[in-house]
Amino acid sequence: MPEPVGQRHLAVHAPDVARGLAERFQLTSLLTRYSERPIWALFMFLNGFITIALLAAVAMATRTPFVFPSLGPTAFLFFVTPRAPAATPRHTIYGHAIGILCGYGALWLFGLQHAPPAMATGVSMARIGAAALSLASTGALMVLLKATHPPAGATTLIISLGIVTRPFHLLVIEISVAILTLQAIAINRLAGIDYPLWAFRDDAPQA
């Protein structure tokens, strides 16, 4: 029986990542002294720290939201399950873009584009409608466009709850996602992982 597509993409796990790192940096002797899982954990720790720290530094320097909560689970997907469909550049870029558009569209529909965030004013009926619509439409569009990326569900709520609403800042969010994606491509490929530049061949949308 042929292996399901999803299982093939998830085939890269702790031993594969650890061996790839050890071979790439000529540190195979580490595998004779340590188990593979700590090496994999160190890979996640270092890359998670570096990628988010760089974006946070840019955010501090520019006073723009180059770092936001949903980048965390995106980074986790990039470096823990790099061969999962949801971790591909295509799913990531499209997923967050869908979340941004649906979040801001929900704000406009309910007249909340200039309202203070829900954490400051409390949750109103309009805010309930905006949050629910943004998440529902984000999920539906990701499924329809074959670009599911779970962290995008947090991105759309960040917007529909009023945490980030300025159009320029929404563009910054997508730029930040693109930068993190480029980092993932470079780091995963440097580690010897067969990480796609855009999407897996059998994961691309069918015509």
C-alpha positions as CSV (number, residue, x, y, z in Angstrom):
1,M,0.0,0.0,0.0
2,P,1.5,3.4,-1.0
3,E,2.4,5.7,1.9
4,P,0.0,8.6,2.3
5,V,1.3,12.0,1.2
6,G,1.1,13.5,4.7
7,Q,3.1,10.7,6.2
8,R,5.8,11.1,3.5
9,H,6.2,14.8,4.4
10,L,6.4,14.0,8.1
11,A,9.1,11.4,7.5
12,V,11.8,13.8,8.6
13,H,11.9,13.5,12.4
14,A,14.4,13.7,15.2
15,P,17.0,11.1,13.9
16,D,16.9,12.6,10.3
17,V,17.4,16.1,11.5
18,A,20.1,15.1,14.0
19,R,22.0,13.1,11.4
20,G,21.7,15.8,8.8
21,L,23.1,18.4,11.2
22,A,26.0,16.1,12.3
23,E,26.9,15.3,8.8
24,R,26.7,18.8,7.5
25,F,28.9,20.2,10.2
26,Q,31.2,17.1,10.4
27,L,30.1,16.4,13.9
28,T,29.1,12.8,13.5
29,S,31.2,11.9,16.6
30,L,28.4,13.6,18.6
31,L,26.0,10.9,17.7
32,T,28.4,8.3,19.3
33,R,28.3,10.2,22.6
34,Y,24.8,11.7,22.7
35,S,21.4,10.5,21.7
36,E,19.8,12.1,18.6
37,R,16.9,13.9,20.4
38,P,19.1,16.3,22.4
39,I,20.8,17.4,19.2
40,W,17.4,17.9,17.5
41,A,16.3,19.9,20.6
42,L,19.4,22.1,20.4
43,F,18.7,22.7,16.7
44,M,15.2,23.9,17.6
45,F,16.5,26.0,20.5
46,L,19.2,27.8,18.6
47,N,17.1,28.5,15.5
48,G,14.0,29.5,17.5
49,F,16.1,31.9,19.5
50,I,18.0,33.4,16.6
51,T,15.1,33.9,14.3
52,I,12.7,35.5,16.8
53,A,15.5,37.6,18.4
54,L,16.4,39.1,15.0
55,L,12.8,39.9,14.2
56,A,12.3,41.4,17.7
57,A,15.4,43.5,17.2
58,V,14.0,44.9,13.9
59,A,10.7,45.5,15.7
60,M,12.5,47.5,18.4
61,A,14.5,49.5,15.9
62,T,11.6,50.3,13.7
63,R,8.8,50.5,16.3
64,T,6.7,48.2,14.1
65,P,5.1,44.8,14.8
66,F,7.9,42.7,13.2
67,V,7.4,40.2,15.9
68,F,3.9,39.0,17.0
69,P,2.5,35.9,18.8
70,S,1.7,33.7,15.8
71,L,5.3,33.8,14.6
72,G,6.1,31.4,17.4
73,P,4.1,28.4,16.2
74,T,5.2,29.2,12.6
75,A,8.9,29.0,13.7
76,F,8.0,25.8,15.6
77,L,6.6,24.2,12.4
78,F,9.7,25.3,10.4
79,F,12.2,23.7,12.7
80,V,10.4,20.8,14.3
81,T,8.4,19.4,11.4
82,P,10.0,21.0,8.4
83,R,8.6,18.4,6.0
84,A,5.0,18.9,7.1
85,P,2.8,20.5,4.4
86,A,1.8,23.3,6.8
87,A,5.5,24.2,7.2
88,T,6.1,24.9,3.5
89,P,6.7,28.5,2.3
90,R,3.6,28.3,0.2
91,H,1.3,27.4,3.1
92,T,3.0,29.9,5.4
93,I,2.9,32.9,3.1
94,Y,-0.6,32.3,1.8
95,G,-1.9,31.3,5.2
96,H,-0.9,34.4,7.0
97,A,-1.9,36.6,4.1
98,I,-5.4,35.0,4.2
99,G,-5.5,35.6,8.0
100,I,-4.6,39.3,7.6
101,L,-7.2,39.9,4.9
102,C,-9.9,38.1,6.7
103,G,-9.1,39.8,10.0
104,Y,-9.1,43.3,8.5
105,G,-12.2,42.5,6.4
106,A,-14.0,41.5,9.6
107,L,-13.0,44.8,11.3
108,W,-14.4,46.8,8.4
109,L,-17.6,44.8,8.3
110,F,-18.3,45.4,12.0
111,G,-17.1,49.0,12.0
112,L,-14.1,48.3,14.3
113,Q,-11.2,49.4,12.2
114,H,-10.5,52.4,14.4
115,A,-11.8,50.9,17.7
116,P,-9.4,50.3,20.7
117,P,-8.4,46.7,21.2
118,A,-10.7,44.3,23.0
119,M,-8.3,43.9,25.9
120,A,-8.8,47.6,26.7
121,T,-12.5,48.0,26.2
122,G,-13.8,44.5,26.8
123,V,-15.6,42.3,24.3
124,S,-18.7,43.7,22.6
125,M,-21.2,41.9,20.3
126,A,-19.5,43.5,17.4
127,R,-16.1,42.2,18.5
128,I,-17.6,38.7,18.9
129,G,-18.9,38.9,15.4
130,A,-15.6,40.1,14.0
131,A,-13.5,37.5,15.8
132,A,-15.8,34.7,14.9
133,L,-16.1,35.7,11.2
134,S,-12.3,36.3,10.8
135,L,-11.4,32.9,12.2
136,A,-14.1,31.0,10.3
137,S,-13.3,32.7,7.0
138,T,-9.6,32.2,7.4
139,G,-10.1,28.5,8.0
140,A,-12.5,28.1,5.1
141,L,-10.3,30.0,2.6
142,M,-7.2,28.1,3.6
143,V,-8.9,24.8,3.0
144,L,-10.3,26.0,-0.4
145,L,-6.9,27.3,-1.5
146,K,-5.1,24.3,-0.1
147,A,-2.9,26.5,2.0
148,T,-3.6,25.4,5.6
149,H,-1.2,26.9,8.1
150,P,-2.7,26.7,11.7
151,P,-0.7,29.7,13.1
152,A,-2.6,32.0,10.7
153,G,-5.6,31.4,12.9
154,A,-3.8,33.4,15.6
155,T,-2.8,36.1,13.1
156,T,-6.4,36.8,12.1
157,L,-7.5,37.0,15.7
158,I,-4.7,39.4,16.5
159,I,-6.2,41.7,13.9
160,S,-9.9,41.2,14.5
161,L,-9.5,41.6,18.3
162,G,-7.9,45.0,17.6
163,I,-4.3,44.3,18.7
164,V,-2.8,45.3,15.3
165,T,-5.1,47.2,12.9
166,R,-3.1,49.9,11.0
167,P,-2.8,48.9,7.3
168,F,0.9,49.6,7.3
169,H,1.4,47.3,10.3
170,L,-0.5,44.6,8.6
171,L,1.9,44.8,5.7
172,V,4.8,44.6,8.2
173,I,3.3,41.4,9.6
174,E,3.4,39.7,6.1
175,I,6.9,41.0,5.5
176,S,8.0,39.5,8.8
177,V,6.4,36.2,7.8
178,A,8.4,36.3,4.5
179,I,11.6,37.0,6.4
180,L,11.1,34.1,8.8
181,T,10.3,31.9,5.8
182,L,13.5,32.8,4.1
183,Q,15.4,32.1,7.3
184,A,13.7,28.7,7.4
185,I,14.7,27.9,3.9
186,A,18.3,28.8,4.5
187,I,18.7,27.1,7.9
188,N,16.9,23.9,7.0
189,R,18.8,23.5,3.7
190,L,22.1,24.3,5.5
191,A,21.2,21.5,7.9
192,G,20.8,19.1,5.0
193,I,17.0,18.8,5.2
194,D,15.2,18.5,1.8
195,Y,13.1,21.6,2.5
196,P,11.2,23.1,-0.5
197,L,11.8,26.6,-1.9
198,W,8.0,27.0,-2.3
199,A,6.0,23.7,-2.0
200,F,6.3,20.0,-2.3
201,R,5.7,18.8,-5.8
202,D,2.7,16.6,-4.8
203,D,1.4,19.3,-2.4
204,A,0.9,22.0,-5.1
205,P,-2.7,22.9,-5.9
206,Q,-4.2,21.0,-8.9
207,A,-5.4,22.9,-11.9
